[in-house]
């Protein structure tokens, strides 16, 4: 298991150097990551994926320390400006690529021949801004006209293999059942080209 995990991670690391990744990483209409910079796209993505909730200064320092390249000189402002050019859809794309590689293998643990998947919804507080209030709504009550800004989150989790297969975030007024259906639609997309299709016959509803 450990050996196969290392092999998958090595393949994932190599994927980040693929020129095609730059196309997915660019916001529409820009030419970001088309020339060599102090922090190449691969380092930018790995740094984002390895964040531990620290300040940006510490995140950068720890990343290059673990990489063994303390000579890297990149200002926080330069890093943030470059990160703003990233298309956020690159992260779901990379996640799907990694999961499909796992489910193509013989590693998935099964329960009576099937994947054991749990879906659950929950309300999550998000930063209180005008844009977020318009996008997600608020949880006001009779004592407050506005209340806190919250979103509805629905996660789909592979219980035995410990992977989140999909997470949907929507307006607070959307029903949990609706988001659960979206989770299952994403699962149908993920199964294409992998062994998921042979395990999900009894899970996916028409």
Buried (B, 14 or more C-beta within 10 A) or exposed (E): EEEEEEEBEEEBEEBBEEEEBBEBBBEEEEEBBEEEBEBBBBBBBBBBEEEEEEEBEEBBBBBBEEEEEEEBEBEEEBBEEBBEBBBEEBBEEBBBBBBBBBBEEEEBEEEEEBBBBEBEBEBEEBEEEEEBBEBBBBBEEEEEEEBBBBBBBBBBBBEBBEBEBBBBBBEBEBEBEEBBBBBBEBBEEBBEEBBBBEBBEEEBEE
